[in-house]
Amino acid sequence: MRAWTYQDFKQVAKYGADKASHYVGWVDPKGRRKCKSCGPGSAGRRAAERMAEKITAQMLTGTYDDRSKRTWQAFVDDYTDKVLKPMKPGSRSARETTLKHFKRLAKPTLVGAIDTKQIDGYIAARKLDRKVISPSTINHELRELRAVLRKAAKWGYLAQTPEFNFQKEPKKLTTYVTP
């Protein structure tokens, strides 16, 4: 079990050896052939060689697990078993509610495809949801969602946690005390 680097002969014929992309190929533990493009030129070749070494090491040590194409529902089920069940009831219900709203409004399919654009779409949809929602409620849900997606990044489902743009909350009025 090892990964290899190569260039597609059709691309080499069409673009030339300098402009053709370098690839990493491997057979995963389930027996499926996989490949990943790393770009053209010497930088692409170096990136492909590094990735091939990394994948080979993961397969030799038994730590290879391709989670980049896992579904949102599979992640939520895993997250519920490992994180939500041990939580206190109040915290758990707040996080479950946030996950339900996110699934209903953002309609995520793959965990690896969640990005800042989808988060911003969720914020816009949440503002226009059935009733008027305060910015502090939206910010609370965004904090809960950020905690979930940070855990997804730590578990390898996401390459990195998306950027969150919190809503501006109205300032509180100062209270005046008469002398």
N, C-alpha and C positions, 0 to 999 in steps of 0.2 A: 504494500500500500504506500504509494508515494505520488506526489504531484509532479507535473512536468510543464515546461514552457514551450511555446511554439508560436509560429506565425501562420496565418491562413494563406495557403498557396494562391488562392484566388485574389486575395487582397494584395499579395506581393506582386502578382502579375499585373494588376490594375493600377496600383499606386507606386510600386517600387518598394524595395526592402527598407528604405529609410522612413517612409511614410505609412507603412502598413502597421497595424496594431499588433502588440504582443499579447499573448493569451497564456493563462494558466489552466491546465486541464487536470482533472483527477476523477477518480471513481469513489463515490462516498460509501460509507459502510452498508447502505441499503442496496448497493450495486448499481446505482444510477450514475451515468456520466455527467459531469458538471464542467463548466468552463467559465472564466471571468476575464474580461478584457482589461488591460492595464495601460493602454495608450501606445502611441507610436514613439519611435526614436529610442535613444539610449536610456532616457528616463523611464520609458515604458518597459524596456527590457529589465532594468534594475528592479522596478516595482514588481514585475512578474516573477522574477527570481526570488525576491523577498517573500512574496505571497506564497510561492510554491514551497519554500522552506517552512513557513508558518503552518500551512495546511498539512504538510508531511509530518511535522512535529505533533500537531494535534491528533492526527490519525494514529501515530505510533504510541502516543501516551493515552489514547482513548478518550480524549477530551473534545473531539470533533462533534459538533452539534450545530446543524444549520437551522437556526431559528429565524433567519431573516424573512422567511416566507410563511411564518405561522399566522394563523387567523386571529382576529381580535377576540373572538369567542373562546378560542383555545387558551389565549393568554388570560382572559378574565376568569376562566375556570381554574387555571393554575394559581392565579393571584388570590382568588377566593379561598382556595384550600390552604395556601401557605401563609397568607398575610391577614385576610379579613376575618377568618374564623377565630384566631386568637385575640383579636382586638376587643376592646370594651364596646358594649352595645351602642352607646351614643356615637362614638367615632365610626363604628362599623356602618351604622345606618346612614350617616352623612356621606360616607364614601360610596356606599352602594347607590344612593340616590344620585350622586354625581355621575357615576358610571352609567346609570340608566338614562339620564339626560343626554350624556355624550353619545351613547349608542343611538338614541332616538333622533337626535338633531344632526350629528356629524356623520353618522352612518359609516364608521370605519370598517374596512374589510381586512386589511393586513396591518399588523402592528408596525412593521418596518416602513410603511408608507405614510405614517402620521407625521405631519410637518407643521410649521408655523402657519401656513396658509389654511390648513384644515382647522387649526385652533382658532384662528381669526374668524373663519366661517361659523364655527360653533358659537363664538361670542355674539356675532351678528344675529344668528338664529335664536339664541337665548334671549336677546333683547326684544325680539319680535314675538317671542313665545306667547302663549295664551293670555297671560296677564302681565301687568306692569311689574318688573322685577328691579329692585334697587341695585346700584352698582356694587354695593358691599356684598350682596348675595352672589353676584356673578364672580366677584373677586374670591369669595370663599370657595366656590366651586372650582375656580381656576387653581387655587392652592391645593385642593384635594386632587385634582387631575394631574397637576405637576408632580405630586408625590407618587402617584400611580405610574406616570411615564418615566420618572427617574428610576423606579424599581425595574421597569421594563428595560431601560438602558443598562442597568447593572446586571440584569439577567441575560443580556445579549440579544434581546428582541429588537432593540433600536440601536442605531449607530450612535446617536446623541439625542439628548432631550431637546425638543423644540423650544423656541423662544416664546415666552408668554407676555402679552401686552395687557397689563392690568388696567382696569377702568379707573378713571379719576372719580374719587368720592367727594361729595360736598363737604365743605369745612363746617365744623360746628360753630354755632354762634357763641360769642363770649357772654358769660352771665355777669350782670352788673349788680352789685350789692349797694343799696343806698346806705348813706352814713348814719 
